[in-house]
């Protein structure tokens, strides 16, 4: 369900803002949905986590070293490419 925030009652807006952790802005739309979590055993979750650790360790080993400032700018550029209004917290 997608609805315009301004079309909600004050109680609904309060509930939405509580979930978001911030005020809803004029003109924003809100999407609410449900999903069933994947049925993954605790053992399989541990295996997946180990696989991800290995994958990221290999990726880290292959990357070229950059300064902390360059890394931060790369991350910010990536965030802005998918969220045009993104502004990093300082």
N, C-alpha and C positions, 0 to 999 in steps of 0.2 A: 504494500500500500504506500503510495506517495501522496503527500498532501502539502499544501502551502501552510507554513507556520502561522501566518496571520489569520487563517481560517479556523484555528483551534481555539477552544475555550481557554480561559486563564488557567484553570486547573490542569488542562492538558499541556499547555505551554510550560507550566511549572514542572510537570513531570518530565517533559522532553528536555528541558534545560538541566534538570537534575541528572538525567542520564548522560547528557553531553558534557556536563561540567562547565557550561558557559551559556550566556544568553543567546537566544535565537535572534538572528538579525532579520530586519524587514526584508521581504522578498525571498528568504531562504525556503527551500522545500525540505521536507523531512520524509525519509524512507524508513519504514518499519517492516521487518520480516522475521520469520523464524526459520530455523533449520535444524535438522537432526545431526548431532555430532557424529563423526565417523566412529565406527565400532572398531577400535584398535586396542589390542591387548596391551597391558603394561609392559610385557616383555618385548613386543614389537615396537612400542614407543622408544624403549631403550636402544633397540637395534637401529632405528631410524635416526635417533639422536647421535649415535656413534658414527653412522654413515655420514651425517651432515658435518660432524667435527672433522672427519677425515677429508671430506671434500673441501671445506674451508681452509684447512691446514695446507692442502695442496695448492689452492688458489693463492693463499698468502705467501707461500714459498716462491711462487712463480711471478709475483708482482714486483714491479720496480719500486725501489724506495722513494718516498716523497716526504716533504716536510709536513708537519702537523697542519700548517696553514693551507698547503696545497691539498691535502686530504680533505680538510673541511670544505674548501671551495668546490672540490669535485662532488662531494656529497650534496652540498647546497645546489649546485647546478643540476644534478640528477633530480633532486626534489622539485626544483622549479620547472623542470621539463614535464613532470606529471601533475604538478599542482602550481599553475601559473602565479597564483597569489601568495605562494609560500614565502614566509619571512622567518629566518632562523632566530631563535631566542638568543639574546646576548647577556 
